[in-house]
Amino acid sequence: MNTNKEIFEKLNAISDKEWREIVDKLTIYVYFKLKGRTLFGAHSERNLGVNPVDYYVIEAIGKLYSFEWKWQFEKYSILEQLERIIGSLISKTVEKYKSREDIEINKNIENITDIAECESVDILNERYLIFREALEKCSIDDEELQLYIMAFDECNTFNEMQVTLGFEKKKLYALQKKLTRRLTIYLKTKKVLVL
């Protein structure tokens, strides 16, 4: 295994001209690796805070200089090592993004199901009726949403819903998001508060 000193010496031996070529090649590599998946989602500028291609190139070089990633210079060229780092960064970004999405979905489920915890039976009944009406109005034009709502009523877990409907989890999450968006808009426009 190479020591930090050896790696640092190798990095410093790379000329400015070589670095420009490396950065140009890395930029093209990242551009094609992301294949236009930068408008929204994990690799979007909104999620990363900067241009996605710049983000991955700069992060990879930073990881090498900070020795978070050890350059195995006997095994890989500098370009190959940076490409490996970028591949790992892309995978980790997707994992973090999906994990954050799952947390948001769970919060939405909790918000919807919190209705059942109201103190007063009258308030509960009134809010439940408002909620059911909202569900009906928000799914009237979408058969898949109607199926989702029926499964939501019938099933105890998300896995049960998946089996009952025969949908992939990804599709169920998408339907859940769609329904939550529609419910939020519907309830806001009707000036109805469901706490």
C-alpha positions as CSV (number, residue, x, y, z in Angstrom):
1,M,0.0,0.0,0.0
2,N,1.3,3.4,-0.9
3,T,2.0,5.9,1.8
4,N,0.4,9.4,1.9
5,K,3.9,10.9,1.2
6,E,4.4,8.7,-1.9
7,I,1.0,9.6,-3.2
8,F,1.6,13.3,-2.5
9,E,4.9,13.2,-4.4
10,K,3.2,11.5,-7.4
11,L,0.4,14.1,-7.4
12,N,2.9,16.9,-7.3
13,A,4.8,15.4,-10.2
14,I,1.8,15.9,-12.5
15,S,2.3,19.0,-14.6
16,D,-0.3,21.7,-15.1
17,K,-0.7,20.7,-18.7
18,E,-1.4,17.0,-17.7
19,W,-3.9,18.2,-15.1
20,R,-5.8,20.2,-17.7
21,E,-5.9,17.1,-19.9
22,I,-7.0,14.9,-17.0
23,V,-9.8,17.4,-16.0
24,D,-11.0,17.6,-19.6
25,K,-11.1,13.8,-19.9
26,L,-12.9,13.5,-16.5
27,T,-15.4,16.1,-17.5
28,I,-16.3,14.2,-20.6
29,Y,-16.3,10.9,-18.6
30,V,-18.8,12.4,-16.0
31,Y,-20.9,13.9,-18.7
32,F,-21.4,10.6,-20.4
33,K,-21.7,8.6,-17.1
34,L,-24.6,10.8,-16.1
35,K,-26.2,10.6,-19.6
36,G,-28.4,13.6,-19.1
37,R,-29.7,12.6,-15.7
38,T,-28.9,16.0,-14.2
39,L,-32.2,17.9,-14.7
40,F,-33.8,16.5,-11.5
41,G,-33.1,13.9,-8.9
42,A,-29.8,12.8,-7.2
43,H,-27.5,14.3,-9.8
44,S,-29.3,17.6,-10.3
45,E,-27.8,20.9,-9.5
46,R,-30.6,21.5,-7.1
47,N,-29.6,18.4,-5.1
48,L,-25.8,18.9,-5.3
49,G,-25.7,22.7,-5.0
50,V,-23.5,23.1,-8.1
51,N,-23.2,22.0,-11.7
52,P,-23.2,18.1,-11.4
53,V,-20.2,17.6,-13.7
54,D,-18.1,20.1,-11.9
55,Y,-19.2,18.6,-8.6
56,Y,-18.0,15.1,-9.4
57,V,-14.7,16.2,-11.0
58,I,-13.8,18.5,-8.1
59,E,-14.9,16.0,-5.4
60,A,-12.9,13.2,-6.9
61,I,-9.7,15.3,-7.1
62,G,-10.4,16.5,-3.5
63,K,-10.8,13.0,-2.2
64,L,-7.4,12.0,-3.8
65,Y,-5.6,15.0,-2.3
66,S,-7.2,14.5,1.2
67,F,-6.1,10.8,1.0
68,E,-9.7,9.7,1.6
69,W,-9.0,7.6,-1.4
70,K,-5.5,6.2,-1.8
71,W,-4.1,6.4,-5.3
72,Q,-2.8,3.0,-6.2
73,F,-0.4,4.3,-8.7
74,E,1.2,1.0,-9.5
75,K,-2.2,-0.4,-10.5
76,Y,-4.1,2.6,-11.9
77,S,-3.2,5.7,-13.9
78,I,-4.3,9.0,-12.3
79,L,-7.2,9.2,-14.7
80,E,-8.3,5.6,-14.0
81,Q,-8.1,6.2,-10.2
82,L,-10.2,9.4,-10.5
83,E,-12.8,7.6,-12.7
84,R,-13.1,4.9,-10.0
85,I,-13.6,7.6,-7.3
86,I,-16.3,9.3,-9.5
87,G,-18.1,6.0,-9.9
88,S,-18.2,5.5,-6.2
89,L,-19.3,9.1,-5.6
90,I,-22.2,8.7,-8.1
91,S,-23.4,5.5,-6.3
92,K,-23.2,7.1,-2.9
93,T,-25.1,10.2,-4.1
94,V,-27.9,8.0,-5.4
95,E,-28.0,6.0,-2.1
96,K,-28.2,9.2,0.0
97,Y,-30.9,10.7,-2.3
98,K,-33.0,7.5,-2.1
99,S,-32.6,7.3,1.6
100,R,-33.7,11.0,2.0
101,E,-36.7,10.3,-0.3
102,D,-37.7,7.3,1.8
103,I,-37.6,9.5,5.0
104,E,-39.8,12.1,3.3
105,I,-42.3,9.4,2.2
106,N,-42.5,8.0,5.7
107,K,-43.1,11.5,7.1
108,N,-46.0,11.9,4.6
109,I,-47.5,8.6,5.6
110,E,-47.2,9.6,9.3
111,N,-48.9,12.9,8.6
112,I,-51.8,11.2,6.8
113,T,-52.2,8.5,9.5
114,D,-52.0,11.0,12.4
115,I,-55.6,11.8,11.7
116,A,-56.6,8.7,13.6
117,E,-54.9,10.1,16.8
118,C,-57.4,13.0,17.2
119,E,-58.7,13.3,20.8
120,S,-62.4,14.0,20.0
121,V,-64.5,11.4,18.3
122,D,-66.6,14.1,16.6
123,I,-63.5,15.9,15.3
124,L,-62.1,12.6,14.2
125,N,-65.3,11.7,12.3
126,E,-65.5,15.2,10.7
127,R,-61.8,15.1,9.7
128,Y,-62.0,11.5,8.4
129,L,-65.0,12.5,6.2
130,I,-63.1,15.5,4.8
131,F,-60.1,13.2,4.3
132,R,-62.1,10.5,2.5
133,E,-63.8,13.1,0.3
134,A,-60.4,14.6,-0.5
135,L,-59.1,11.1,-1.4
136,E,-62.1,10.5,-3.7
137,K,-61.7,13.9,-5.5
138,C,-58.0,13.6,-5.9
139,S,-58.2,10.1,-7.5
140,I,-61.3,10.4,-9.5
141,D,-59.4,10.7,-12.8
142,D,-56.7,8.2,-12.1
143,E,-57.4,4.4,-11.9
144,E,-54.0,3.6,-10.4
145,L,-54.6,6.1,-7.6
146,Q,-58.0,4.6,-6.9
147,L,-56.4,1.1,-6.6
148,Y,-53.7,2.5,-4.4
149,I,-56.3,4.0,-2.0
150,M,-58.3,0.7,-1.9
151,A,-55.1,-1.2,-1.1
152,F,-54.2,1.5,1.5
153,D,-57.5,0.7,3.2
154,E,-57.2,-3.0,3.0
155,C,-53.5,-3.6,3.7
156,N,-51.5,-3.2,6.9
157,T,-48.1,-2.7,5.4
158,F,-46.5,-1.4,2.2
159,N,-45.3,-4.9,1.4
160,E,-48.9,-6.2,1.5
161,M,-49.9,-3.3,-0.8
162,Q,-47.1,-4.4,-3.2
163,V,-48.3,-8.0,-3.3
164,T,-52.0,-7.0,-3.5
165,L,-51.6,-4.6,-6.4
166,G,-48.7,-6.3,-8.1
167,F,-46.9,-3.0,-8.4
168,E,-43.2,-2.5,-7.8
169,K,-42.3,-0.5,-4.7
170,K,-40.9,2.3,-6.8
171,K,-44.4,2.6,-8.5
172,L,-46.1,2.6,-5.1
173,Y,-43.8,5.4,-3.9
174,A,-44.5,7.4,-7.0
175,L,-48.3,6.9,-6.5
176,Q,-47.9,7.9,-2.8
177,K,-46.1,11.1,-3.8
178,K,-48.6,11.9,-6.4
179,L,-51.5,11.4,-4.0
180,T,-49.8,13.4,-1.3
181,R,-49.2,16.3,-3.8
182,R,-52.8,16.2,-4.9
183,L,-54.2,16.0,-1.4
184,T,-52.1,18.9,-0.3
185,I,-53.2,21.1,-3.2
186,Y,-56.9,20.0,-2.8
187,L,-56.9,20.7,1.0
188,K,-55.2,24.1,0.6
189,T,-57.5,25.3,-2.2
190,K,-60.5,24.1,-0.1
191,K,-59.0,25.9,2.9
192,V,-59.5,22.7,4.9
193,L,-57.0,21.9,7.6
194,V,-56.4,18.3,8.4
195,L,-54.1,18.2,11.4
